[in-house]
Amino acid sequence: MNLPGLITVAPDQTTLIDELANMMGESFLEELWTAELLSALDGPDAESVEARRLEVSRAIMREDFTLGAPCQCCYALEDRAACAGGYLKSDLQGKVWDDIETEAMLKLADGFLTLQETMQLREQMARMAPITVFDWEEDEAKRMDAPDFIHFYSLGVDRTRRGSGAFRRLMTPFFDYADEHGIPCFLETYSKPLEELYAHFGFETIHEYRDPAFTITERCMVRKPR
């Protein structure tokens, strides 16, 4: 998708990918699923652990954007105030997003994470599987008989630009495209305040996934075309 007012990040824009990954990695430390995942990383002191979790959060975003960029899976406002990790299903060239996520984690394990960190995160992801359902939108699109769909796997606003209208500027081009082409938009959130924010923009929660081992709930949301 080439959307007015947004940069469609290209694979060779490595400096921009680094900039966006740094911003989004910091923002996503507040995201409950990411916080739960990275809570598995421990160390000798709280300060070093927190710094390492930020590094890992940024690295996850960097790999997602790097591997997703060939399929047009990363977008940003021209002033870099906000970023969307999202894709049009038909742009994935026959893949599902979970394929790219799996490849990203393998690359992290191969060149960035220590062996201990790799084992800690793999064990945590296995524990979190009941609240890590990231392929539901495929079945939902079929149920809706949707010819295509947009799925957001990450959304973030620069922490210094929150409340500036950046989120609306980021999302409006996607919604305009979805409405013009008659396709739904999907996303997941683990935060009640974010669920309310997305509801304000026309999303509704259609599935919830819980597990007694965790206090967070996965909320799957859809915005139908208008």
Disulfide bonds with the S-S distance in Angstrom:
none
